[in-house]
């Protein structure tokens, strides 16, 4: 008798709807469901990478590993590569800061998240997994941020089937309230109670409704202990209701982008400033307190949302003029140093790019940047790919002039 195979899905779920698989592998994208399923890296089983000279590397998970921090590879053209990996130790938290390196690492992991600076991904193979039978979404509202943080710390060890634990602070919810009143495009957003100051969203991926009901019971118990209210909680059990919650979640960054676009008409030099830092579980309350204290001191407008289950909030500063923009950049640099001292990462999922290259040096130190640049030059001797990403062009050019030494 014919039996249909169970439905499969790809769990990496970046917020950006235009994301493509190659780009997701290049930056090791993650998103809301990374709480349960991790970032892109563990789901990639094969890569073809074009090097700067046109030669190819064909990489398959499990076939090539480093010997401590020395990695030997052979290109499709038969050329042997002996790569010296940087010696830094990555933080034990969600991290997309610099090259992924560890002792005896799988070769494929070096190129995932390298942001195209070591080579260009031309083909990739990904692993799917069985889709959950039941998906429920729960939006929990609190009248203070302290209660939301306490709830998150308490609910993580209690839930066995949470796929996502997301957060929206008071600034984010106020923006949604304004959008709902002022724009017909957002009129379908659910109305928010005046006492709803912040929100924690939990997605449950379960085998059946009995399991989901049990998880919901545990969540409700922790919610009550943390000072939340059952009658102010939204539970989405149907696809229609979940789609409403997804619209609610995606409306926050969309609304902020619209706000900044409007302000740029007055001052085109400003842009949104979004942080991407993470800390270990034990430091969630500390980093939230850091954000609140320093934002209050600065007088800057902000809205925060993101992956509180991974201790990873996107604090978005909304500059009103060029002075705010400069002050926001200075504040981010301060946060980078403080988060590093907490054992965290300066970029948890967006990658470092050019603007945050200085944060990477704050996190790992100058010598680690030199080692990283040397690794790049072993694969890209002229330093052509992704110039200025991860480390400065000045450092790269100095090493090129010295022959990559």
C-alpha positions as a Markdown table, in Angstrom:
| # | Residue | x | y | z |
|---|---|---|---|---|
| 1 | Unk | 0.0 | 0.0 | 0.0 |
| 2 | Unk | 1.3 | 3.4 | -1.0 |
| 3 | Unk | 2.2 | 5.7 | 1.9 |
| 4 | Unk | 3.0 | 9.4 | 1.3 |
| 5 | Unk | 6.3 | 10.5 | 2.8 |
| 6 | Unk | 6.0 | 13.0 | 5.7 |
| 7 | Unk | 6.0 | 16.6 | 4.7 |
| 8 | Unk | 9.5 | 18.1 | 4.7 |
| 9 | Unk | 10.5 | 21.7 | 5.4 |
| 10 | Unk | 13.5 | 24.0 | 5.6 |
| 11 | Unk | 13.6 | 25.4 | 9.1 |
| 12 | Unk | 15.8 | 28.5 | 8.5 |
| 13 | Unk | 13.4 | 31.4 | 8.5 |
| 14 | Unk | 15.0 | 34.8 | 7.9 |
| 15 | Unk | 12.7 | 37.8 | 8.3 |
| 16 | Unk | 13.6 | 39.2 | 4.9 |
| 17 | Unk | 11.3 | 37.8 | 2.3 |
| 18 | Unk | 13.7 | 38.3 | -0.6 |
| 19 | Unk | 16.4 | 36.2 | 1.0 |
| 20 | Unk | 17.9 | 33.5 | -1.3 |
| 21 | Unk | 19.6 | 30.3 | -0.3 |
| 22 | Unk | 23.1 | 31.3 | -1.5 |
| 23 | Unk | 23.0 | 34.5 | 0.3 |
| 24 | Unk | 21.7 | 32.8 | 3.4 |
| 25 | Unk | 24.6 | 30.4 | 3.4 |
| 26 | Unk | 27.1 | 33.2 | 2.7 |
| 27 | Unk | 26.0 | 35.1 | 5.8 |
| 28 | Unk | 24.9 | 32.1 | 7.9 |
| 29 | Unk | 21.4 | 33.6 | 8.2 |
| 30 | Unk | 19.1 | 32.6 | 11.0 |
| 31 | Unk | 15.9 | 34.3 | 12.0 |
| 32 | Unk | 13.2 | 33.6 | 14.6 |
| 33 | Unk | 13.2 | 29.8 | 14.4 |
| 34 | Unk | 17.0 | 29.6 | 15.1 |
| 35 | Unk | 16.0 | 29.2 | 18.8 |
| 36 | Unk | 15.2 | 25.6 | 18.0 |
| 37 | Unk | 16.8 | 24.8 | 14.7 |
| 38 | Unk | 19.9 | 26.9 | 14.8 |
| 39 | Unk | 21.2 | 29.1 | 11.9 |
| 40 | Unk | 21.8 | 28.1 | 8.3 |
| 41 | Unk | 25.1 | 26.4 | 9.0 |
| 42 | Unk | 24.0 | 23.0 | 10.3 |
| 43 | Unk | 21.5 | 22.6 | 7.5 |
| 44 | Unk | 24.1 | 22.9 | 4.7 |
| 45 | Unk | 25.5 | 19.6 | 3.6 |
| 46 | Unk | 27.4 | 20.6 | 0.5 |
| 47 | Unk | 28.9 | 23.6 | -1.2 |
| 48 | Unk | 30.7 | 24.5 | -4.5 |
| 49 | Unk | 32.8 | 27.6 | -4.0 |
| 50 | Unk | 34.5 | 29.5 | -6.8 |
| 51 | Unk | 37.8 | 31.0 | -5.7 |
| 52 | Unk | 39.1 | 34.4 | -6.9 |
| 53 | Unk | 41.2 | 32.8 | -9.6 |
| 54 | Unk | 38.3 | 30.8 | -11.0 |
| 55 | Unk | 39.3 | 27.4 | -9.5 |
| 56 | Unk | 36.6 | 25.5 | -7.6 |
| 57 | Unk | 36.3 | 23.8 | -4.2 |
| 58 | Unk | 33.8 | 21.1 | -3.8 |
| 59 | Unk | 32.9 | 20.6 | -0.1 |
| 60 | Unk | 30.7 | 18.0 | 1.5 |
| 61 | Unk | 30.0 | 17.9 | 5.2 |
| 62 | Unk | 32.0 | 15.2 | 7.0 |
| 63 | Unk | 34.6 | 14.6 | 4.3 |
| 64 | Unk | 37.4 | 17.1 | 5.2 |
| 65 | Unk | 38.4 | 18.4 | 8.6 |
| 66 | Unk | 41.1 | 20.6 | 10.0 |
| 67 | Unk | 44.0 | 19.2 | 12.0 |
| 68 | Unk | 43.8 | 21.5 | 15.0 |
| 69 | Unk | 43.9 | 24.9 | 13.2 |
| 70 | Unk | 45.5 | 23.6 | 9.9 |
| 71 | Unk | 43.2 | 22.9 | 7.0 |
| 72 | Unk | 44.3 | 21.0 | 3.9 |
| 73 | Unk | 42.1 | 21.2 | 0.8 |
| 74 | Unk | 42.4 | 20.2 | -2.9 |
| 75 | Unk | 40.7 | 22.2 | -5.6 |
| 76 | Unk | 38.8 | 20.8 | -8.5 |
| 77 | Unk | 41.9 | 21.8 | -10.6 |
| 78 | Unk | 44.1 | 19.6 | -8.4 |
| 79 | Unk | 45.8 | 22.5 | -6.5 |
| 80 | Unk | 46.7 | 21.8 | -2.9 |
| 81 | Unk | 45.8 | 24.4 | -0.3 |
| 82 | Unk | 47.3 | 24.6 | 3.2 |
| 83 | Unk | 45.3 | 27.0 | 5.2 |
| 84 | Unk | 46.3 | 28.4 | 8.6 |
| 85 | Unk | 43.1 | 29.2 | 10.6 |
| 86 | Unk | 42.9 | 32.1 | 13.1 |
| 87 | Unk | 43.5 | 31.1 | 16.7 |
| 88 | Unk | 40.7 | 33.0 | 18.4 |
| 89 | Unk | 38.0 | 31.3 | 20.4 |
| 90 | Unk | 34.4 | 32.0 | 19.5 |
| 91 | Unk | 32.0 | 33.0 | 22.2 |
| 92 | Unk | 29.5 | 30.4 | 23.4 |
| 93 | Unk | 26.5 | 32.3 | 22.2 |
| 94 | Unk | 24.7 | 32.9 | 18.9 |
| 95 | Unk | 27.4 | 34.3 | 16.7 |
| 96 | Unk | 28.0 | 35.5 | 13.1 |
| 97 | Unk | 31.1 | 37.6 | 13.9 |
| 98 | Unk | 34.0 | 36.9 | 11.6 |
| 99 | Unk | 35.1 | 33.5 | 10.3 |
| 100 | Unk | 33.8 | 30.3 | 11.9 |
| 101 | Unk | 36.9 | 28.6 | 13.3 |
| 102 | Unk | 37.6 | 25.8 | 15.8 |
| 103 | Unk | 40.0 | 23.0 | 16.4 |
| 104 | Unk | 39.4 | 20.0 | 13.9 |
| 105 | Unk | 36.5 | 21.8 | 12.3 |
| 106 | Unk | 34.6 | 20.6 | 9.2 |
| 107 | Unk | 36.0 | 22.5 | 6.2 |
| 108 | Unk | 32.5 | 23.4 | 4.9 |
| 109 | Unk | 31.9 | 25.5 | 8.0 |
| 110 | Unk | 34.7 | 28.0 | 7.1 |
| 111 | Unk | 32.9 | 29.1 | 4.0 |
| 112 | Unk | 29.4 | 29.3 | 5.5 |
| 113 | Unk | 29.1 | 32.8 | 7.0 |
| 114 | Unk | 32.3 | 34.1 | 5.4 |
| 115 | Unk | 30.2 | 36.7 | 3.5 |
| 116 | Unk | 31.8 | 35.9 | 0.1 |
| 117 | Unk | 35.3 | 37.1 | 1.3 |
| 118 | Unk | 36.9 | 33.7 | 0.8 |
| 119 | Unk | 35.0 | 32.6 | -2.4 |
| 120 | Unk | 31.7 | 32.8 | -4.1 |
| 121 | Unk | 29.1 | 30.0 | -3.5 |
| 122 | Unk | 27.9 | 28.7 | -6.8 |
| 123 | Unk | 26.0 | 25.5 | -5.7 |
| 124 | Unk | 24.8 | 24.3 | -2.4 |
| 125 | Unk | 23.0 | 21.3 | -0.9 |
| 126 | Unk | 20.7 | 21.6 | 2.0 |
| 127 | Unk | 19.1 | 19.0 | 4.3 |
| 128 | Unk | 15.3 | 19.2 | 4.9 |
| 129 | Unk | 13.6 | 17.7 | 7.9 |
| 130 | Unk | 10.1 | 16.5 | 8.8 |
| 131 | Unk | 7.7 | 19.4 | 9.3 |
| 132 | Unk | 6.0 | 19.7 | 12.7 |
| 133 | Unk | 2.4 | 18.4 | 12.6 |
| 134 | Unk | 1.1 | 21.2 | 14.9 |
| 135 | Unk | 2.3 | 24.8 | 15.0 |
| 136 | Unk | 0.8 | 27.1 | 17.6 |
| 137 | Unk | 1.8 | 30.8 | 18.2 |
| 138 | Unk | 1.4 | 32.5 | 21.6 |
| 139 | Unk | 1.8 | 36.2 | 22.1 |
| 140 | Unk | 2.3 | 37.1 | 25.8 |
| 141 | Unk | 1.9 | 40.7 | 26.9 |
| 142 | Unk | 3.4 | 42.3 | 30.1 |
| 143 | Unk | 3.2 | 45.7 | 31.7 |
| 144 | Unk | 7.0 | 45.9 | 32.2 |
| 145 | Unk | 10.2 | 44.8 | 30.5 |
| 146 | Unk | 11.5 | 43.3 | 33.7 |
| 147 | Unk | 8.6 | 40.8 | 33.7 |
| 148 | Unk | 9.2 | 39.9 | 30.1 |
| 149 | Unk | 12.9 | 39.2 | 30.8 |
| 150 | Unk | 12.0 | 37.1 | 33.9 |
| 151 | Unk | 9.4 | 35.2 | 31.9 |
| 152 | Unk | 11.9 | 34.4 | 29.1 |
| 153 | Unk | 14.5 | 33.2 | 31.6 |
| 154 | Unk | 11.9 | 31.0 | 33.4 |
| 155 | Unk | 10.1 | 29.6 | 30.3 |
| 156 | Unk | 13.2 | 28.4 | 28.4 |
| 157 | Unk | 14.0 | 25.4 | 30.6 |
| 158 | Unk | 10.2 | 24.5 | 30.8 |
| 159 | Unk | 9.3 | 24.3 | 27.2 |
| 160 | Unk | 10.6 | 21.3 | 25.1 |
| 161 | Unk | 9.1 | 22.3 | 21.8 |
| 162 | Unk | 9.6 | 26.0 | 21.4 |
| 163 | Unk | 10.8 | 26.9 | 17.9 |
| 164 | Unk | 10.9 | 30.7 | 18.5 |
| 165 | Unk | 10.9 | 33.1 | 21.5 |
| 166 | Unk | 10.7 | 36.6 | 20.1 |
| 167 | Unk | 10.4 | 40.1 | 21.8 |
| 168 | Unk | 8.8 | 43.5 | 21.1 |
| 169 | Unk | 9.6 | 46.3 | 23.4 |
| 170 | Unk | 7.4 | 49.4 | 24.3 |
| 171 | Unk | 8.9 | 51.5 | 21.5 |
| 172 | Unk | 8.1 | 48.8 | 18.9 |
| 173 | Unk | 4.5 | 48.4 | 20.2 |
| 174 | Unk | 3.9 | 52.1 | 20.2 |
| 175 | Unk | 5.0 | 52.3 | 16.6 |
| 176 | Unk | 2.5 | 49.6 | 15.7 |
| 177 | Unk | -0.3 | 51.5 | 17.5 |
| 178 | Unk | 0.5 | 54.6 | 15.5 |
| 179 | Unk | 0.6 | 52.7 | 12.2 |
| 180 | Unk | -2.7 | 51.0 | 12.9 |
| 181 | Unk | -4.4 | 54.4 | 13.5 |
| 182 | Unk | -2.7 | 56.3 | 10.6 |
| 183 | Unk | -2.3 | 53.8 | 7.8 |
| 184 | Unk | -5.0 | 51.7 | 6.1 |
| 185 | Unk | -2.3 | 49.2 | 5.1 |
| 186 | Unk | -2.0 | 48.3 | 8.8 |
| 187 | Unk | -5.7 | 48.6 | 9.8 |
| 188 | Unk | -5.9 | 44.8 | 10.1 |
| 189 | Unk | -3.4 | 44.7 | 13.0 |
| 190 | Unk | -5.0 | 43.6 | 16.2 |
| 191 | Unk | -5.8 | 46.3 | 18.7 |
| 192 | Unk | -3.4 | 46.4 | 21.7 |
| 193 | Unk | -4.5 | 46.9 | 25.2 |
| 194 | Unk | -3.2 | 50.0 | 26.9 |
| 195 | Unk | -1.6 | 47.9 | 29.6 |
| 196 | Unk | 0.4 | 45.9 | 27.0 |
| 197 | Unk | 3.8 | 47.6 | 27.3 |
| 198 | Unk | 5.9 | 44.7 | 25.9 |
| 199 | Unk | 5.3 | 41.4 | 24.1 |
| 200 | Unk | 7.0 | 38.0 | 24.1 |
| 201 | Unk | 6.0 | 35.7 | 21.2 |
| 202 | Unk | 6.5 | 31.9 | 21.5 |
| 203 | Unk | 6.0 | 29.5 | 18.6 |
| 204 | Unk | 5.4 | 25.9 | 19.5 |
| 205 | Unk | 6.3 | 23.1 | 17.0 |
| 206 | Unk | 4.7 | 19.9 | 18.2 |
| 207 | Unk | 3.9 | 16.3 | 17.1 |
| 208 | Unk | 0.2 | 16.5 | 17.9 |
| 209 | Unk | -2.4 | 18.7 | 19.7 |
| 210 | Unk | -2.0 | 16.9 | 23.0 |
| 211 | Unk | 1.7 | 17.8 | 23.1 |
| 212 | Unk | 0.9 | 21.4 | 22.1 |
| 213 | Unk | -1.8 | 21.6 | 24.8 |
| 214 | Unk | 0.7 | 20.4 | 27.4 |
| 215 | Unk | 3.3 | 22.9 | 26.3 |
| 216 | Unk | 0.7 | 25.7 | 26.4 |
| 217 | Unk | -0.2 | 24.6 | 30.0 |
| 218 | Unk | 3.5 | 24.9 | 31.1 |
| 219 | Unk | 3.8 | 28.3 | 29.3 |
| 220 | Unk | 0.6 | 29.6 | 31.1 |
| 221 | Unk | 2.0 | 28.5 | 34.4 |
| 222 | Unk | 5.2 | 30.4 | 33.9 |
| 223 | Unk | 3.3 | 33.4 | 32.5 |
| 224 | Unk | 1.3 | 33.7 | 35.7 |
| 225 | Unk | 4.3 | 33.5 | 37.9 |
| 226 | Unk | 6.1 | 36.2 | 35.9 |
| 227 | Unk | 3.1 | 38.6 | 36.3 |
| 228 | Unk | 1.5 | 38.2 | 32.9 |
| 229 | Unk | -2.2 | 37.8 | 32.2 |
| 230 | Unk | -4.0 | 34.9 | 30.6 |
| 231 | Unk | -6.8 | 37.1 | 29.4 |
| 232 | Unk | -4.4 | 39.4 | 27.5 |
| 233 | Unk | -2.6 | 36.5 | 25.7 |
| 234 | Unk | -3.2 | 35.7 | 22.0 |
| 235 | Unk | -3.1 | 32.0 | 21.1 |
| 236 | Unk | -3.1 | 31.2 | 17.4 |
| 237 | Unk | -4.1 | 27.6 | 16.6 |
| 238 | Unk | -5.2 | 28.0 | 13.0 |
| 239 | Unk | -3.3 | 29.1 | 9.9 |
| 240 | Unk | -5.4 | 32.2 | 9.6 |
| 241 | Unk | -4.6 | 33.2 | 13.2 |
| 242 | Unk | -0.9 | 32.5 | 12.7 |
| 243 | Unk | -0.8 | 34.6 | 9.6 |
| 244 | Unk | -2.2 | 37.5 | 11.6 |
| 245 | Unk | 0.6 | 37.0 | 14.2 |
| 246 | Unk | 3.2 | 36.9 | 11.4 |
| 247 | Unk | 1.8 | 40.1 | 10.0 |
| 248 | Unk | 2.1 | 41.6 | 13.5 |
| 249 | Unk | 5.7 | 40.5 | 13.8 |
| 250 | Unk | 6.8 | 41.7 | 10.3 |
| 251 | Unk | 5.0 | 45.0 | 10.6 |
| 252 | Unk | 7.4 | 46.2 | 13.2 |
| 253 | Unk | 10.6 | 46.4 | 11.1 |
| 254 | Unk | 8.6 | 47.5 | 8.1 |
| 255 | Unk | 7.1 | 50.3 | 10.0 |
| 256 | Unk | 10.5 | 51.4 | 11.3 |
| 257 | Unk | 11.9 | 51.4 | 7.8 |
| 258 | Unk | 8.9 | 53.6 | 6.7 |
| 259 | Unk | 9.6 | 56.0 | 9.5 |
| 260 | Unk | 13.3 | 56.4 | 8.6 |
| 261 | Unk | 12.4 | 56.8 | 4.9 |
| 262 | Unk | 10.2 | 59.7 | 5.9 |
| 263 | Unk | 12.9 | 61.4 | 8.0 |
| 264 | Unk | 15.4 | 61.0 | 5.2 |
| 265 | Unk | 13.4 | 63.3 | 3.1 |
| 266 | Unk | 14.4 | 66.0 | 5.6 |
| 267 | Unk | 18.0 | 64.8 | 6.2 |
| 268 | Unk | 19.2 | 62.2 | 3.6 |
| 269 | Unk | 22.4 | 61.6 | 5.6 |
| 270 | Unk | 20.7 | 59.5 | 8.3 |
| 271 | Unk | 19.8 | 55.8 | 8.2 |
| 272 | Unk | 18.4 | 53.4 | 10.7 |
| 273 | Unk | 20.9 | 52.1 | 13.2 |
| 274 | Unk | 20.3 | 48.4 | 14.1 |
| 275 | Unk | 22.3 | 46.5 | 16.7 |
| 276 | Unk | 22.8 | 42.7 | 16.3 |
| 277 | Unk | 24.5 | 41.7 | 19.5 |
| 278 | Unk | 24.0 | 38.6 | 21.7 |
| 279 | Unk | 25.1 | 37.4 | 25.1 |
| 280 | Unk | 25.1 | 34.1 | 27.1 |
| 281 | Unk | 21.9 | 33.1 | 28.8 |
| 282 | Unk | 23.1 | 34.3 | 32.2 |
| 283 | Unk | 23.5 | 37.8 | 30.9 |
| 284 | Unk | 20.2 | 38.6 | 29.3 |
| 285 | Unk | 18.9 | 40.8 | 32.2 |
| 286 | Unk | 22.3 | 42.6 | 32.3 |
| 287 | Unk | 22.4 | 43.4 | 28.6 |
| 288 | Unk | 18.8 | 44.6 | 28.6 |
| 289 | Unk | 19.6 | 46.9 | 31.6 |
| 290 | Unk | 22.7 | 48.2 | 29.7 |
| 291 | Unk | 20.5 | 49.1 | 26.7 |
| 292 | Unk | 17.9 | 50.8 | 28.8 |
| 293 | Unk | 20.4 | 52.8 | 31.0 |
| 294 | Unk | 22.5 | 54.0 | 28.1 |
| 295 | Unk | 19.5 | 54.9 | 25.8 |
| 296 | Unk | 18.0 | 56.9 | 28.6 |
| 297 | Unk | 21.3 | 58.8 | 29.2 |
| 298 | Unk | 21.6 | 59.5 | 25.4 |
| 299 | Unk | 18.0 | 60.7 | 24.9 |
| 300 | Unk | 17.9 | 58.8 | 21.6 |
| 301 | Unk | 14.6 | 57.4 | 20.2 |
| 302 | Unk | 14.6 | 53.6 | 19.8 |
| 303 | Unk | 12.6 | 50.5 | 19.2 |
| 304 | Unk | 13.8 | 47.0 | 20.0 |
| 305 | Unk | 12.7 | 43.6 | 18.9 |
| 306 | Unk | 14.1 | 40.2 | 18.0 |
| 307 | Unk | 15.3 | 36.9 | 19.3 |
| 308 | Unk | 15.1 | 37.2 | 23.1 |
| 309 | Unk | 15.2 | 33.4 | 23.4 |
| 310 | Unk | 18.8 | 33.6 | 22.1 |
| 311 | Unk | 19.5 | 36.7 | 24.2 |
| 312 | Unk | 19.7 | 38.5 | 20.9 |
| 313 | Unk | 17.8 | 41.7 | 20.6 |
| 314 | Unk | 17.9 | 44.1 | 17.6 |
| 315 | Unk | 17.9 | 47.5 | 19.3 |
| 316 | Unk | 17.1 | 50.0 | 16.6 |
| 317 | Unk | 18.0 | 53.7 | 17.1 |
| 318 | Unk | 15.8 | 56.0 | 15.1 |
| 319 | Unk | 17.8 | 59.1 | 14.5 |
| 320 | Unk | 16.0 | 62.4 | 14.0 |
| 321 | Unk | 19.0 | 64.2 | 12.6 |
| 322 | Unk | 22.8 | 63.8 | 11.8 |
| 323 | Unk | 23.7 | 64.5 | 15.4 |
| 324 | Unk | 21.5 | 61.6 | 16.6 |
| 325 | Unk | 23.1 | 59.4 | 13.9 |
| 326 | Unk | 26.6 | 60.1 | 15.2 |
| 327 | Unk | 25.5 | 59.6 | 18.8 |
| 328 | Unk | 23.9 | 56.3 | 17.9 |
| 329 | Unk | 27.1 | 55.0 | 16.3 |
| 330 | Unk | 29.1 | 56.0 | 19.4 |
| 331 | Unk | 26.6 | 54.2 | 21.6 |
| 332 | Unk | 26.9 | 51.0 | 19.4 |
| 333 | Unk | 30.7 | 51.1 | 19.8 |
| 334 | Unk | 30.2 | 51.3 | 23.6 |
| 335 | Unk | 27.8 | 48.3 | 23.5 |
| 336 | Unk | 30.3 | 46.3 | 21.5 |
| 337 | Unk | 32.9 | 46.6 | 24.2 |
| 338 | Unk | 30.4 | 45.9 | 27.0 |
| 339 | Unk | 28.9 | 42.9 | 25.2 |
| 340 | Unk | 32.3 | 41.5 | 24.5 |
| 341 | Unk | 33.1 | 41.7 | 28.3 |
| 342 | Unk | 29.9 | 39.7 | 29.0 |
| 343 | Unk | 31.2 | 36.9 | 26.7 |
| 344 | Unk | 28.9 | 37.8 | 23.9 |
| 345 | Unk | 29.1 | 38.5 | 20.1 |
| 346 | Unk | 29.0 | 41.8 | 18.3 |
| 347 | Unk | 27.0 | 40.3 | 15.5 |
| 348 | Unk | 24.7 | 37.3 | 16.1 |
| 349 | Unk | 23.2 | 36.9 | 12.6 |
| 350 | Unk | 23.6 | 39.9 | 10.3 |
| 351 | Unk | 27.4 | 39.5 | 9.9 |
| 352 | Unk | 30.0 | 42.2 | 10.3 |
| 353 | Unk | 30.3 | 43.8 | 6.8 |
| 354 | Unk | 32.1 | 47.1 | 6.5 |
| 355 | Unk | 30.3 | 49.4 | 9.0 |
| 356 | Unk | 30.9 | 47.0 | 12.0 |
| 357 | Unk | 34.4 | 45.9 | 11.1 |
| 358 | Unk | 35.8 | 47.9 | 14.1 |
| 359 | Unk | 33.4 | 46.0 | 16.4 |
| 360 | Unk | 35.0 | 42.7 | 15.3 |
| 361 | Unk | 38.5 | 44.0 | 16.3 |
| 362 | Unk | 37.0 | 45.0 | 19.7 |
| 363 | Unk | 35.7 | 41.5 | 20.1 |
| 364 | Unk | 38.7 | 39.4 | 19.0 |
| 365 | Unk | 41.7 | 41.9 | 19.1 |
| 366 | Unk | 44.0 | 43.2 | 16.4 |
| 367 | Unk | 46.1 | 40.1 | 16.0 |
| 368 | Unk | 43.0 | 38.1 | 15.3 |
| 369 | Unk | 42.2 | 40.5 | 12.4 |
| 370 | Unk | 45.7 | 40.0 | 11.0 |
| 371 | Unk | 45.3 | 36.2 | 11.2 |
| 372 | Unk | 41.9 | 36.5 | 9.5 |
| 373 | Unk | 43.2 | 38.7 | 6.7 |
| 374 | Unk | 46.1 | 36.3 | 6.1 |
| 375 | Unk | 43.7 | 33.5 | 5.8 |
| 376 | Unk | 41.7 | 35.5 | 3.2 |
| 377 | Unk | 44.9 | 36.2 | 1.2 |
| 378 | Unk | 45.7 | 32.5 | 1.1 |
| 379 | Unk | 42.6 | 32.0 | -0.9 |
| 380 | Unk | 42.3 | 35.4 | -2.5 |
| 381 | Unk | 46.0 | 36.7 | -2.9 |
| 382 | Unk | 45.0 | 40.1 | -4.4 |
| 383 | Unk | 42.3 | 40.7 | -1.8 |
| 384 | Unk | 39.6 | 41.2 | -4.4 |
| 385 | Unk | 36.5 | 39.6 | -2.9 |
| 386 | Unk | 34.4 | 41.7 | -0.5 |
| 387 | Unk | 37.0 | 44.4 | 0.1 |
| 388 | Unk | 36.5 | 46.1 | 3.4 |
| 389 | Unk | 34.3 | 43.4 | 4.9 |
| 390 | Unk | 35.4 | 42.0 | 8.3 |
| 391 | Unk | 38.7 | 44.0 | 8.4 |
| 392 | Unk | 39.9 | 47.2 | 6.9 |
| 393 | Unk | 41.1 | 47.6 | 3.4 |
| 394 | Unk | 44.2 | 49.3 | 4.8 |
| 395 | Unk | 45.2 | 46.2 | 6.8 |
| 396 | Unk | 44.5 | 44.0 | 3.7 |
| 397 | Unk | 46.6 | 46.2 | 1.4 |
| 398 | Unk | 49.5 | 46.3 | 3.9 |
| 399 | Unk | 49.6 | 42.5 | 4.0 |
| 400 | Unk | 49.3 | 42.3 | 0.2 |
| 401 | Unk | 52.3 | 44.5 | -0.1 |
| 402 | Unk | 54.2 | 42.2 | 2.2 |
| 403 | Unk | 53.2 | 39.2 | 0.1 |
| 404 | Unk | 50.5 | 38.1 | 2.4 |
| 405 | Unk | 52.9 | 37.6 | 5.3 |
